[in-house]
Amino acid sequence: MSEAGGGRVCGCPVPLRAPWSLVAATAALCLVSATSVWTAGAAPMSREEKQKLGNQVLEMFDHAYGNYMEHAYPADELMPLTCRGRVRGQEPSRGDVDDALGKFSLTLIDSLDTLVVLNKTKEFEDAVRKVLRDVNLDNDVVVSVFETNIRVLGGLLGGHSLAIMLREKGEYMQWYNDELLHMAKQLGYKLLPAFNTTSGLPYPRINLKFGIRKPEARTGTETDTCTACAGTLILEFAALSRFTGATIFEEYARKALDFLWEKRQRSSNLVGVTINIHTGDWVRKDSGVGAGIDSYYEYLLKAYVLLGDDSFLERFNTHYDAIMRYISQPPLLLDVHIHKPMLNARTWMDALLAFFPGLQVLKGDIRPAIETHEMLYQVIKKHNFLPEAFTTDFRVHWAQHPLRPEFAESTYFLYKATGDPYYLEVGKTLIENLNKYARVPCGFAAMKDVRTGSHEDRMDSFFLAEMFKYLYLLFADKEDIIFDIEDYIFTTEAHLLPLWLSTTNQSISKKNTTSEYTELDDSNFDWTCPNTQILFPNDPLYAQSIREPLKNVVDKSCPRGIIRVREENFRSGTKPPLRARDFMATNPEHLEILKKMGAASSIDAEDGLRFMQEMIELSSQQQKEQQLPPRAVQIVSHPFFGRVVLTAGPAQFGLDLSKHRETRGFVASSKPYNGCSELTNPEAVVGKIALIQRGQCMFAEKARNIQNAGAIGGIVIDDNEGSSSDTAPLFQMAGDGKDTDDIKIPMLFLFSKEGSIILEALREYEEVEVLLSDKAKDRDPEMENEEQPSSESDSQNQSGEQSTSASQEFDLVDQESPEESSLDSHPESFSQADADSAVSISPVEQTSHPTENHETPSLDGECTDLENQPQEQSETEEDSNPNVSWGKKVQPIDSILADWNEDIEAFEMMEKDEL
């Protein structure tokens, strides 16, 4: 902001106390409302329906927050399946994911300002008292600097911002004396030792009690951090400085941003994903707008809005120009190499990039925001949620979904900027999917696999901090909120910081260091208002016209232009490069092209690397066709009604659930329980699904014994007590080396922890009905309203709370980071002592569906004919993993690749030389 108390967004003057919607949501309009232009593109939603949806969001929040407070508090997070709190060190380690947990009641702090936004002022006052009374920030625990900053420091500052607002109004928080701010300052000082590096970039982790490097700190030896980890501090640290007058916080955050800017790749103006905190060397040289970089870009633009320093806007615009030049391939956003930005670094996208359309709204670039958002929405309509990663042809790459809020965030900002009621319908879909697929009795559970519908025992704090905030604001009118939301800026965790901080305690030098590092091109910067007739043509169907070509992009068609043909941008008139899917070893022309790759020029070398990447992925896909996907065991009887979904291992024999109708029936334990001899209780299992224990004989022998007794299916439960999918990869049950065509019933495998869910339910309710299928089925609301048999009703009345807890102890997962899941997984083998033969499936492979059509949209715009594929191929999906060895199907290519391996190595050396 200028000395006069104003700033510029899209070149327009913005007064100091400018509404946040003016700064963020309508920045693209540059003070000109487009709502009246765009509303005609879709049927308007009545105020009554908006209120109904808003109330539904309130009820959902109450369900999540109430269960956290009842079953988890003061733990950091709720485990919604087992109805208990997640305490660091008391649950199996999930790797880096656990670095967010610091034994400081994370979910409560992260939810503070959400309570005020949702008009729960009394609950907010109670929550603040609990934080002040119970939360300890001096714990001997190693935490992520990044996560602690955005969730805890941001949560305390957001809570303080709204506490003083309520205090000024005179009804609530009259007792409040800036206690949350004092806690925030205490935490800020605990984070400062992390910045003790030569570069000024912080260590990624710190011990809250002992800091860095001390023996008892158990941290301080790391050398690398992600760009977002080091570049997402300025809002919280500057706000802390402005609130308290202690300038050191803002100074440290600015120094880290300055260093990242200086280390950007000068020719492309891109930054990498991971950087060495001591030397400043890029460790991972791929660049995108998703995981590892995302909020770095966000904070550059928002730091300009909050602090008024022009250098932040200049840096953002320089980066944004590079993003749109190299990474943006509407509607896709694909990672590239920072030194070779015309070369894609990968063929998949991660879910965190869903925030980017919202940032583009703030920037004022609406068209690509609409395109990318619509593409993401089509993926969601296909899978109910946005998978953690998906390929350029919209196949699942990583199947998890931890209830991330980024898509809801972009939906909110697009609606605020456009007024298009289409985005209200998008929000309605999000609400319906959350209630239908993620809601469980003790909260909302993350999805372990968006295709099978199985859950994880996980409800992250950001779900309450962000998701409900954005959904409520999407449907709320101005009078529905007790304060003016437009006076605040959202942090990356959706915490609220007041815009008046821009003129408070301004003791930080605003020296413009941007021009010291680059020759600025003024054409990159919007110093004047854009022509709104160009941004928003006078067409009531403008937004719809942008979305329309993308409507079928995921399911049936691949319209020309889905992927920008890079080669046409700089090699006009030449033939398109050879694609791996088109290659034929018997085609002399193709062999000649292979020989030239990497030899003639750097462009040919890029073609060679791209071809290798595609060939490796194609090989991976072909190998996975030999694997069977995971199956689902869904408990459909009272009181579960399909809410409990267990991920099960398939069998290489028996009924194939992917090709036949699912099997539904009541379960019964077999006698003997191991199923290794003729059953002594055939009358108990006839017409039912038999439960048998692993061990003492072959899987196929168990299947034959229960089939002969009249069972319609079988579930093998692991005999290794305590085993679960969080500690062991799922695997396929193999045959016994003999002909297994005589086995006609479906067989599935459950680990001990998952199997105990069914056994406990059987003890509790006597009659338990399950569904064996390749994918969880939609719940039947009518079934839940039906009157239950008396025995079940009695059982329900006698043990209400216990049944809820027992029914939800399923699908506990060791949530690895995406990188670990895809790169560091290895098939697990089992000893012969097990007597059961098993084919292991790695953590990545266990979520793959092998029968998907693997054709990818070609860069020259040709469409894959999906409708002509066999039916079974269109009914399942597969995730892709390029990090597997070459299979027999592509062995003839090895000798060809060997001929130009040296050329590829030379190309890589050329890239290093440019460093």
PEQUIJO-V174265 format. One record per run of one state. SS is the DSSP state (a for helix, b for strand, c for the rest). FROM is the first residue (numbers start at 0). TO is the last residue. If there is no record, write none. Layout:
ss: <SS,SS>
from: <FROM,FROM>
to: <TO,TO>
This chain:
ss: <c,b,c,b,c,a,c,a,c,a,c,a,c,b,c,b,c,a,c,a,c,a,c,a,c,b,a,c,a,c,b,c,b,c,a,c,b,a,c,a,c,a,c,b,c,b,c,b,c,b,c,b,c,a,c,a,b,c,b,c,b,c,b,c,b,a,c,a,c,b,c,b,c,b,c,a,c,a,b,c,b,c,b,c,b,c,b,c,a,c,a,c,a,b,c,b,a,c,a,c,a,c,a,c,a,c,a,c,a,c,a,c,a,c,b,c,b,c,b,c,b,c,a,c,b,c,a,c,b,c,b,c,b,c,a,c,b,c,a,c,a,c,a,c,a,c,a,c,b,c,a,c,a,c,a,c,a,c,a,c>
from: <0,5,9,11,15,19,25,26,29,34,41,46,71,76,79,83,86,94,100,105,110,111,117,120,134,141,144,169,178,195,204,207,210,211,214,217,223,226,231,233,244,247,262,264,265,269,270,273,276,281,284,285,287,293,307,309,327,329,331,333,335,337,343,344,347,350,363,365,383,388,391,395,398,400,401,405,418,421,438,440,442,444,446,449,453,455,458,459,460,475,477,480,484,487,490,495,498,503,513,517,521,524,531,535,541,548,565,570,579,582,587,596,601,624,630,635,643,649,650,651,662,669,681,685,688,693,698,708,712,717,730,733,745,750,751,765,768,773,780,785,789,798,799,807,817,823,831,834,837,840,844,847,865,868,870,875,887,899,900,913>
to: <4,8,10,14,18,24,25,28,33,40,45,70,75,78,82,85,93,99,104,109,110,116,119,133,140,143,168,177,194,203,206,209,210,213,216,222,225,230,232,243,246,261,263,264,268,269,272,275,280,283,284,286,292,306,308,326,328,330,332,334,336,342,343,346,349,362,364,382,387,390,394,397,399,400,404,417,420,437,439,441,443,445,448,452,454,457,458,459,474,476,479,483,486,489,494,497,502,512,516,520,523,530,534,540,547,564,569,578,581,586,595,600,623,629,634,642,648,649,650,661,668,680,684,687,692,697,707,711,716,729,732,744,749,750,764,767,772,779,784,788,797,798,806,816,822,830,833,836,839,843,846,864,867,869,874,886,898,899,912,914>
